[in-house]
Amino acid sequence: MIKAIILIVVLALAMFLGPVVTNNPGYLKLVLAGYVIEMTALGFVIVLTVTLLAIMLVVKLLKYLLRIQHGSFNFFRSRRQKKAQQAFANGLHAYARRQWPKAANELQLALQAGAFSHEKRFLAAYAAFYAGDYQQANTLLAELAADDPNRQYLEADMLLHQGQTRQAVVVLEALLQQPPVDAALGQLYLRALQQAGLWQPLLSAAGRAATEHWFDKSSWQLQRFAIYPQAVRHLAGETDFDQQQDYWQALPAKERKSAAAAVGLAWAEANAGHPDAAEKRLVAALSLADVAPAWPHLRQIALGRSVLRLRKQVQHWLRDNSSNGYLYAILAYLAEQEGEPQQAQQAWQKARQYQPELR
């Protein structure tokens, strides 16, 4: 509608002013460097318009050929863009070096001009979060869409870092009910449940993680050891762990039969006074690949003198893996269980020789 009105006004002006300009075209005389140029005012306007159009076309062509089509001939805008680009580069460098306050300041300056505003804002929010400035991080996140998974993840992560684990669990649980499920939010949900000490919901979430593939295969193999042994220990208490409970039976069979679950169940059996059954379970479930992730939990199982079968298994692995420090660490642990401190010390020295990071 507005375009139509403007067109009518232009046509009306042309109807009224056209005859006037034609009958009284005006007269211009330009004297420049000894040259005299004479023309009507209407002719001057036409020449000026054509010249400006030609200049615009040449500029566009040059910008395209020289690949500077995003450049600007506005001095102040160009200066602002250059400063924003430099701030973005400085912010990324500071972010990579974990200089969080500087990264947050530089990335916020970078928001003043240029592209990638969403990415700049998100990185600035994370830098402010790592710097401990939660208020500034929330201010930056407020400009992002409420359904942006990056915003949701960081808001929940901030709740965890501020000790508001139950609130983080509630927020993430609601988000995970909305398909499609974001795997990163699922991973954060597992961490929130662990920090909140909600062990039964953690096992339920672990079942979802396995079936909905919140982790890739190799990562999930390790993640199991961060979930099952700890959950079983807390749910078992001082009694036998009841494997008939709904929260355990609801897990996929593959998860209940995993080496990580076996380590947790072995702890519960040993804690309930059945070290022989615990040892049998470990020998049957553990493979060489499970030794390293199982070690922090394995060393907490009180096997007593029920270690013969497990020692034979470890010695068998050592024949072909004589530089595996974790195997020597297990031998040291088994010697401690049998009350042989000298053998334990020797095995532990071997373990530290091949795996200096062992504690």
C-alpha positions as a Markdown table, in Angstrom:
| # | Residue | x | y | z |
|---|---|---|---|---|
| 1 | Met | 0.0 | 0.0 | 0.0 |
| 2 | Ile | 2.8 | 2.4 | 0.9 |
| 3 | Lys | 4.6 | 1.7 | -2.3 |
| 4 | Ala | 1.5 | 2.4 | -4.3 |
| 5 | Ile | 1.0 | 5.8 | -2.6 |
| 6 | Ile | 4.6 | 6.7 | -3.2 |
| 7 | Leu | 4.3 | 5.8 | -6.9 |
| 8 | Ile | 1.1 | 8.0 | -7.2 |
| 9 | Val | 2.9 | 11.0 | -5.6 |
| 10 | Val | 5.9 | 10.6 | -7.9 |
| 11 | Leu | 3.6 | 10.5 | -11.0 |
| 12 | Ala | 1.7 | 13.5 | -9.8 |
| 13 | Leu | 4.9 | 15.5 | -9.3 |
| 14 | Ala | 6.1 | 14.5 | -12.8 |
| 15 | Met | 2.8 | 15.7 | -14.3 |
| 16 | Phe | 3.0 | 19.1 | -12.6 |
| 17 | Leu | 6.7 | 19.7 | -12.7 |
| 18 | Gly | 7.5 | 18.1 | -16.1 |
| 19 | Pro | 6.0 | 20.9 | -18.2 |
| 20 | Val | 7.6 | 23.6 | -16.0 |
| 21 | Val | 11.0 | 22.0 | -16.3 |
| 22 | Thr | 10.5 | 21.6 | -20.1 |
| 23 | Asn | 9.5 | 25.2 | -20.7 |
| 24 | Asn | 12.1 | 26.5 | -18.2 |
| 25 | Pro | 15.0 | 24.1 | -18.3 |
| 26 | Gly | 17.4 | 26.4 | -16.5 |
| 27 | Tyr | 21.0 | 27.1 | -17.5 |
| 28 | Leu | 24.3 | 26.1 | -16.0 |
| 29 | Lys | 27.8 | 27.3 | -17.0 |
| 30 | Leu | 30.8 | 25.7 | -15.5 |
| 31 | Val | 34.3 | 27.1 | -15.9 |
| 32 | Leu | 37.0 | 24.6 | -14.8 |
| 33 | Ala | 40.7 | 24.8 | -15.6 |
| 34 | Gly | 40.1 | 26.9 | -18.7 |
| 35 | Tyr | 37.3 | 24.7 | -20.0 |
| 36 | Val | 33.7 | 26.0 | -20.3 |
| 37 | Ile | 30.8 | 23.6 | -19.9 |
| 38 | Glu | 27.3 | 24.8 | -20.6 |
| 39 | Met | 24.2 | 22.7 | -20.2 |
| 40 | Thr | 20.6 | 22.9 | -19.0 |
| 41 | Ala | 19.8 | 22.1 | -15.4 |
| 42 | Leu | 17.8 | 19.1 | -16.5 |
| 43 | Gly | 20.7 | 17.9 | -18.6 |
| 44 | Phe | 23.1 | 18.3 | -15.6 |
| 45 | Val | 20.8 | 16.3 | -13.4 |
| 46 | Ile | 20.6 | 13.5 | -16.0 |
| 47 | Val | 24.4 | 13.5 | -16.5 |
| 48 | Leu | 25.0 | 13.5 | -12.7 |
| 49 | Thr | 22.5 | 10.6 | -12.2 |
| 50 | Val | 24.1 | 8.5 | -15.0 |
| 51 | Thr | 27.6 | 9.2 | -13.6 |
| 52 | Leu | 26.6 | 8.1 | -10.1 |
| 53 | Leu | 25.0 | 4.9 | -11.4 |
| 54 | Ala | 28.1 | 4.2 | -13.4 |
| 55 | Ile | 30.3 | 4.7 | -10.3 |
| 56 | Met | 28.1 | 2.4 | -8.3 |
| 57 | Leu | 28.2 | -0.4 | -10.9 |
| 58 | Val | 32.0 | -0.1 | -11.2 |
| 59 | Val | 32.4 | -0.2 | -7.4 |
| 60 | Lys | 30.2 | -3.3 | -7.1 |
| 61 | Leu | 32.2 | -5.0 | -9.9 |
| 62 | Leu | 35.5 | -4.2 | -8.3 |
| 63 | Lys | 34.3 | -5.5 | -4.9 |
| 64 | Tyr | 33.1 | -8.7 | -6.5 |
| 65 | Leu | 36.3 | -9.2 | -8.5 |
| 66 | Leu | 38.6 | -8.4 | -5.5 |
| 67 | Arg | 36.4 | -10.5 | -3.2 |
| 68 | Ile | 35.7 | -7.6 | -0.9 |
| 69 | Gln | 32.0 | -7.6 | -1.3 |
| 70 | His | 31.5 | -7.5 | 2.4 |
| 71 | Gly | 33.7 | -4.4 | 2.8 |
| 72 | Ser | 32.5 | -0.9 | 3.5 |
| 73 | Phe | 33.5 | 2.5 | 2.4 |
| 74 | Asn | 32.0 | 4.0 | 5.5 |
| 75 | Phe | 35.0 | 5.0 | 7.6 |
| 76 | Phe | 33.4 | 4.7 | 11.0 |
| 77 | Arg | 31.7 | 1.4 | 10.1 |
| 78 | Ser | 34.8 | 0.0 | 8.7 |
| 79 | Arg | 36.8 | 1.1 | 11.8 |
| 80 | Arg | 34.1 | -0.5 | 14.1 |
| 81 | Gln | 34.2 | -3.8 | 12.2 |
| 82 | Lys | 38.0 | -3.9 | 12.3 |
| 83 | Lys | 38.0 | -3.3 | 16.1 |
| 84 | Ala | 35.3 | -6.0 | 16.5 |
| 85 | Gln | 37.3 | -8.5 | 14.4 |
| 86 | Gln | 40.5 | -7.8 | 16.5 |
| 87 | Ala | 38.5 | -8.2 | 19.7 |
| 88 | Phe | 37.1 | -11.5 | 18.4 |
| 89 | Ala | 40.6 | -12.8 | 17.6 |
| 90 | Asn | 41.9 | -11.6 | 21.0 |
| 91 | Gly | 38.9 | -13.2 | 22.7 |
| 92 | Leu | 39.5 | -16.6 | 21.0 |
| 93 | His | 43.2 | -16.5 | 22.0 |
| 94 | Ala | 42.3 | -15.7 | 25.6 |
| 95 | Tyr | 39.7 | -18.5 | 25.6 |
| 96 | Ala | 42.2 | -21.0 | 24.3 |
| 97 | Arg | 44.6 | -20.0 | 27.1 |
| 98 | Arg | 41.9 | -20.2 | 29.7 |
| 99 | Gln | 42.2 | -16.5 | 30.5 |
| 100 | Trp | 38.5 | -16.3 | 31.3 |
| 101 | Pro | 38.0 | -12.6 | 32.4 |
| 102 | Lys | 39.9 | -11.3 | 29.4 |
| 103 | Ala | 38.1 | -13.7 | 27.0 |
| 104 | Ala | 34.7 | -12.6 | 28.3 |
| 105 | Asn | 35.6 | -8.8 | 27.9 |
| 106 | Glu | 37.0 | -9.2 | 24.4 |
| 107 | Leu | 34.2 | -11.4 | 23.1 |
| 108 | Gln | 31.6 | -8.9 | 24.4 |
| 109 | Leu | 33.5 | -6.1 | 22.5 |
| 110 | Ala | 33.4 | -8.3 | 19.4 |
| 111 | Leu | 29.6 | -8.3 | 19.6 |
| 112 | Gln | 29.5 | -4.6 | 18.5 |
| 113 | Ala | 30.0 | -5.5 | 14.8 |
| 114 | Gly | 30.6 | -8.3 | 12.4 |
| 115 | Ala | 29.1 | -11.7 | 11.8 |
| 116 | Phe | 28.8 | -14.8 | 14.1 |
| 117 | Ser | 27.0 | -12.8 | 16.8 |
| 118 | His | 25.4 | -16.0 | 18.1 |
| 119 | Glu | 28.7 | -17.8 | 18.5 |
| 120 | Lys | 30.4 | -14.7 | 20.0 |
| 121 | Arg | 27.6 | -14.3 | 22.6 |
| 122 | Phe | 27.7 | -18.0 | 23.5 |
| 123 | Leu | 31.5 | -18.0 | 23.9 |
| 124 | Ala | 31.4 | -14.8 | 25.9 |
| 125 | Ala | 28.7 | -16.3 | 28.2 |
| 126 | Tyr | 30.8 | -19.4 | 28.8 |
| 127 | Ala | 34.0 | -17.3 | 29.4 |
| 128 | Ala | 32.0 | -15.3 | 32.0 |
| 129 | Phe | 30.8 | -18.5 | 33.5 |
| 130 | Tyr | 34.3 | -19.9 | 33.8 |
| 131 | Ala | 35.4 | -16.6 | 35.3 |
| 132 | Gly | 32.8 | -17.0 | 38.0 |
| 133 | Asp | 30.6 | -14.1 | 36.8 |
| 134 | Tyr | 27.3 | -15.9 | 36.7 |
| 135 | Gln | 25.3 | -12.7 | 36.5 |
| 136 | Gln | 27.1 | -11.6 | 33.3 |
| 137 | Ala | 26.7 | -15.0 | 31.8 |
| 138 | Asn | 23.0 | -15.0 | 32.4 |
| 139 | Thr | 22.7 | -11.5 | 30.9 |
| 140 | Leu | 24.5 | -12.7 | 27.7 |
| 141 | Leu | 22.3 | -15.9 | 27.5 |
| 142 | Ala | 19.1 | -13.8 | 27.8 |
| 143 | Glu | 19.7 | -12.7 | 24.2 |
| 144 | Leu | 19.7 | -16.3 | 22.9 |
| 145 | Ala | 16.5 | -18.2 | 22.0 |
| 146 | Ala | 14.9 | -19.9 | 25.0 |
| 147 | Asp | 14.9 | -23.3 | 23.1 |
| 148 | Asp | 18.6 | -23.0 | 22.1 |
| 149 | Pro | 20.3 | -26.2 | 23.4 |
| 150 | Asn | 23.5 | -24.2 | 24.0 |
| 151 | Arg | 21.7 | -21.8 | 26.3 |
| 152 | Gln | 19.8 | -24.6 | 28.1 |
| 153 | Tyr | 23.1 | -26.6 | 28.6 |
| 154 | Leu | 25.0 | -23.6 | 30.0 |
| 155 | Glu | 22.1 | -22.5 | 32.3 |
| 156 | Ala | 21.9 | -26.1 | 33.8 |
| 157 | Asp | 25.7 | -26.3 | 34.1 |
| 158 | Met | 25.7 | -23.0 | 36.0 |
| 159 | Leu | 23.1 | -24.4 | 38.4 |
| 160 | Leu | 25.4 | -27.4 | 39.1 |
| 161 | His | 28.4 | -25.2 | 39.7 |
| 162 | Gln | 26.4 | -23.2 | 42.1 |
| 163 | Gly | 25.4 | -26.3 | 44.1 |
| 164 | Gln | 21.8 | -26.2 | 43.0 |
| 165 | Thr | 21.9 | -29.8 | 41.9 |
| 166 | Arg | 18.2 | -30.6 | 42.5 |
| 167 | Gln | 17.0 | -27.6 | 40.5 |
| 168 | Ala | 19.4 | -28.6 | 37.7 |
| 169 | Val | 17.9 | -32.1 | 37.7 |
| 170 | Val | 14.3 | -30.7 | 37.5 |
| 171 | Val | 15.3 | -28.4 | 34.6 |
| 172 | Leu | 17.1 | -31.1 | 32.7 |
| 173 | Glu | 14.4 | -33.7 | 33.3 |
| 174 | Ala | 11.8 | -31.3 | 31.7 |
| 175 | Leu | 14.1 | -30.6 | 28.7 |
| 176 | Leu | 14.7 | -34.3 | 28.1 |
| 177 | Gln | 10.9 | -34.8 | 27.7 |
| 178 | Gln | 10.9 | -32.7 | 24.6 |
| 179 | Pro | 12.0 | -34.6 | 21.4 |
| 180 | Pro | 14.4 | -34.7 | 19.8 |
| 181 | Val | 16.6 | -35.3 | 22.8 |
| 182 | Asp | 19.9 | -33.4 | 22.8 |
| 183 | Ala | 22.7 | -35.9 | 23.8 |
| 184 | Ala | 24.7 | -33.2 | 25.5 |
| 185 | Leu | 21.8 | -32.4 | 27.8 |
| 186 | Gly | 21.4 | -36.1 | 28.6 |
| 187 | Gln | 25.1 | -36.4 | 29.6 |
| 188 | Leu | 24.7 | -33.3 | 31.8 |
| 189 | Tyr | 21.6 | -34.9 | 33.3 |
| 190 | Leu | 23.5 | -38.0 | 34.3 |
| 191 | Arg | 26.1 | -35.8 | 36.0 |
| 192 | Ala | 23.4 | -33.8 | 37.8 |
| 193 | Leu | 21.8 | -37.0 | 39.2 |
| 194 | Gln | 25.2 | -38.2 | 40.4 |
| 195 | Gln | 25.9 | -34.9 | 42.2 |
| 196 | Ala | 22.5 | -34.9 | 43.7 |
| 197 | Gly | 22.8 | -38.4 | 45.0 |
| 198 | Leu | 19.7 | -39.6 | 43.2 |
| 199 | Trp | 20.8 | -43.2 | 42.5 |
| 200 | Gln | 17.6 | -44.9 | 41.4 |
| 201 | Pro | 16.8 | -42.1 | 38.9 |
| 202 | Leu | 20.4 | -42.3 | 37.8 |
| 203 | Leu | 20.0 | -46.0 | 36.9 |
| 204 | Ser | 16.8 | -45.2 | 35.0 |
| 205 | Ala | 18.6 | -42.5 | 33.1 |
| 206 | Ala | 21.5 | -44.8 | 32.4 |
| 207 | Gly | 19.1 | -47.2 | 30.7 |
| 208 | Arg | 17.9 | -44.3 | 28.5 |
| 209 | Ala | 21.5 | -43.3 | 27.8 |
| 210 | Ala | 22.3 | -46.8 | 26.6 |
| 211 | Thr | 19.2 | -47.2 | 24.4 |
| 212 | Glu | 19.1 | -43.6 | 23.0 |
| 213 | His | 22.9 | -43.4 | 22.5 |
| 214 | Trp | 23.7 | -40.3 | 24.5 |
| 215 | Phe | 27.4 | -41.4 | 24.2 |
| 216 | Asp | 29.4 | -43.1 | 21.5 |
| 217 | Lys | 30.3 | -46.7 | 22.0 |
| 218 | Ser | 33.8 | -46.2 | 23.5 |
| 219 | Ser | 32.7 | -43.3 | 25.7 |
| 220 | Trp | 29.8 | -45.3 | 27.1 |
| 221 | Gln | 32.1 | -48.2 | 28.0 |
| 222 | Leu | 33.9 | -45.8 | 30.3 |
| 223 | Gln | 30.8 | -44.0 | 31.5 |
| 224 | Arg | 29.4 | -47.3 | 32.8 |
| 225 | Phe | 32.2 | -47.4 | 35.4 |
| 226 | Ala | 31.3 | -43.9 | 36.5 |
| 227 | Ile | 27.7 | -44.9 | 37.1 |
| 228 | Tyr | 27.0 | -48.6 | 38.1 |
| 229 | Pro | 29.6 | -49.3 | 40.8 |
| 230 | Gln | 28.8 | -46.0 | 42.6 |
| 231 | Ala | 25.0 | -46.4 | 42.3 |
| 232 | Val | 25.1 | -50.0 | 43.6 |
| 233 | Arg | 27.3 | -49.1 | 46.6 |
| 234 | His | 24.9 | -46.4 | 47.7 |
| 235 | Leu | 21.8 | -48.5 | 47.1 |
| 236 | Ala | 23.1 | -51.6 | 48.8 |
| 237 | Gly | 24.0 | -50.1 | 52.1 |
| 238 | Glu | 25.0 | -52.7 | 54.7 |
| 239 | Thr | 22.8 | -55.5 | 53.1 |
| 240 | Asp | 22.8 | -57.6 | 50.0 |
| 241 | Phe | 21.9 | -55.7 | 46.9 |
| 242 | Asp | 18.4 | -56.7 | 45.7 |
| 243 | Gln | 18.8 | -57.4 | 42.0 |
| 244 | Gln | 15.0 | -57.9 | 41.7 |
| 245 | Gln | 14.2 | -54.3 | 42.4 |
| 246 | Asp | 12.3 | -52.6 | 39.6 |
| 247 | Tyr | 15.0 | -49.9 | 39.1 |
| 248 | Trp | 17.6 | -52.6 | 38.4 |
| 249 | Gln | 15.4 | -54.9 | 36.3 |
| 250 | Ala | 14.3 | -52.0 | 34.1 |
| 251 | Leu | 17.9 | -51.7 | 32.9 |
| 252 | Pro | 18.6 | -53.4 | 29.5 |
| 253 | Ala | 20.1 | -56.9 | 30.0 |
| 254 | Lys | 23.3 | -55.9 | 28.4 |
| 255 | Glu | 23.8 | -53.2 | 31.0 |
| 256 | Arg | 23.1 | -55.5 | 33.9 |
| 257 | Lys | 25.6 | -58.0 | 32.5 |
| 258 | Ser | 28.3 | -55.4 | 31.9 |
| 259 | Ala | 31.7 | -55.5 | 33.6 |
| 260 | Ala | 30.9 | -52.1 | 35.3 |
| 261 | Ala | 27.7 | -53.5 | 36.8 |
| 262 | Ala | 29.6 | -56.7 | 37.9 |
| 263 | Val | 32.1 | -54.6 | 39.8 |
| 264 | Gly | 29.3 | -52.9 | 41.7 |
| 265 | Leu | 27.6 | -56.2 | 42.5 |
| 266 | Ala | 30.9 | -57.7 | 43.6 |
| 267 | Trp | 31.4 | -54.9 | 46.0 |
| 268 | Ala | 27.9 | -55.4 | 47.4 |
| 269 | Glu | 28.5 | -59.2 | 47.8 |
| 270 | Ala | 31.9 | -58.7 | 49.5 |
| 271 | Asn | 30.3 | -56.0 | 51.8 |
| 272 | Ala | 27.5 | -58.5 | 52.7 |
| 273 | Gly | 30.1 | -61.1 | 53.7 |
| 274 | His | 30.3 | -63.1 | 50.5 |
| 275 | Pro | 33.9 | -62.4 | 49.2 |
| 276 | Asp | 34.1 | -65.8 | 47.4 |
| 277 | Ala | 31.0 | -65.0 | 45.3 |
| 278 | Ala | 32.4 | -61.5 | 44.6 |
| 279 | Glu | 35.7 | -63.0 | 43.3 |
| 280 | Lys | 33.9 | -65.4 | 41.0 |
| 281 | Arg | 31.8 | -62.6 | 39.6 |
| 282 | Leu | 34.9 | -60.5 | 38.9 |
| 283 | Val | 36.8 | -63.3 | 37.2 |
| 284 | Ala | 33.8 | -64.1 | 35.0 |
| 285 | Ala | 33.1 | -60.5 | 34.1 |
| 286 | Leu | 36.4 | -58.6 | 33.8 |
| 287 | Ser | 38.4 | -58.5 | 30.6 |
| 288 | Leu | 41.8 | -56.9 | 30.1 |
| 289 | Ala | 40.2 | -53.8 | 28.5 |
| 290 | Asp | 38.1 | -53.3 | 31.7 |
| 291 | Val | 41.1 | -53.3 | 34.1 |
| 292 | Ala | 42.0 | -49.6 | 33.8 |
| 293 | Pro | 38.5 | -48.1 | 34.3 |
| 294 | Ala | 37.6 | -50.8 | 36.9 |
| 295 | Trp | 40.7 | -50.1 | 39.1 |
| 296 | Pro | 39.4 | -47.1 | 41.2 |
| 297 | His | 36.3 | -49.2 | 42.2 |
| 298 | Leu | 38.1 | -52.6 | 42.3 |
| 299 | Arg | 40.5 | -51.5 | 45.0 |
| 300 | Gln | 37.5 | -50.7 | 47.3 |
| 301 | Ile | 36.2 | -54.3 | 47.3 |
| 302 | Ala | 37.1 | -56.2 | 50.5 |
| 303 | Leu | 37.9 | -59.7 | 49.1 |
| 304 | Gly | 40.0 | -60.9 | 52.0 |
| 305 | Arg | 41.8 | -64.1 | 51.1 |
| 306 | Ser | 39.4 | -64.9 | 48.3 |
| 307 | Val | 41.9 | -63.7 | 45.7 |
| 308 | Leu | 43.4 | -66.9 | 44.2 |
| 309 | Arg | 41.3 | -67.1 | 41.0 |
| 310 | Leu | 41.6 | -63.3 | 40.4 |
| 311 | Arg | 45.4 | -63.4 | 40.9 |
| 312 | Lys | 45.8 | -66.3 | 38.3 |
| 313 | Gln | 43.7 | -64.3 | 35.9 |
| 314 | Val | 45.9 | -61.2 | 36.3 |
| 315 | Gln | 49.1 | -63.3 | 36.0 |
| 316 | His | 47.8 | -64.8 | 32.8 |
| 317 | Trp | 47.2 | -61.3 | 31.3 |
| 318 | Leu | 50.7 | -60.3 | 32.4 |
| 319 | Arg | 52.3 | -62.9 | 30.1 |
| 320 | Asp | 51.4 | -60.9 | 27.1 |
| 321 | Asn | 51.1 | -57.5 | 28.7 |
| 322 | Ser | 54.1 | -57.2 | 31.0 |
| 323 | Ser | 54.2 | -53.4 | 30.8 |
| 324 | Asn | 50.6 | -52.8 | 31.9 |
| 325 | Gly | 50.9 | -50.9 | 35.2 |
| 326 | Tyr | 47.2 | -51.5 | 36.1 |
| 327 | Leu | 47.8 | -55.3 | 36.3 |
| 328 | Tyr | 50.7 | -54.8 | 38.8 |
| 329 | Ala | 48.4 | -52.5 | 40.8 |
| 330 | Ile | 45.8 | -55.2 | 41.0 |
| 331 | Leu | 48.5 | -57.7 | 42.2 |
| 332 | Ala | 49.5 | -55.2 | 44.9 |
| 333 | Tyr | 45.9 | -54.9 | 45.9 |
| 334 | Leu | 45.5 | -58.6 | 46.1 |
| 335 | Ala | 48.6 | -59.0 | 48.2 |
| 336 | Glu | 47.3 | -56.4 | 50.6 |
| 337 | Gln | 44.0 | -58.4 | 50.9 |
| 338 | Glu | 46.0 | -61.5 | 51.8 |
| 339 | Gly | 48.1 | -59.5 | 54.3 |
| 340 | Glu | 51.4 | -59.6 | 52.4 |
| 341 | Pro | 52.7 | -56.0 | 52.6 |
| 342 | Gln | 56.2 | -56.8 | 51.1 |
| 343 | Gln | 54.8 | -58.4 | 48.0 |
| 344 | Ala | 52.3 | -55.6 | 47.8 |
| 345 | Gln | 55.0 | -53.0 | 47.9 |
| 346 | Gln | 57.1 | -54.7 | 45.2 |
| 347 | Ala | 54.0 | -55.0 | 42.9 |
| 348 | Trp | 53.1 | -51.4 | 43.5 |
| 349 | Gln | 56.6 | -50.2 | 42.5 |
| 350 | Lys | 56.2 | -52.1 | 39.3 |
| 351 | Ala | 52.8 | -50.4 | 38.8 |
| 352 | Arg | 54.2 | -46.9 | 39.3 |
| 353 | Gln | 57.1 | -47.8 | 37.0 |
| 354 | Tyr | 54.8 | -48.4 | 34.0 |
| 355 | Gln | 51.9 | -46.1 | 35.1 |
| 356 | Pro | 53.4 | -43.1 | 37.0 |
| 357 | Glu | 50.0 | -41.5 | 37.3 |
| 358 | Leu | 48.6 | -44.4 | 39.5 |
| 359 | Arg | 47.6 | -43.5 | 43.0 |
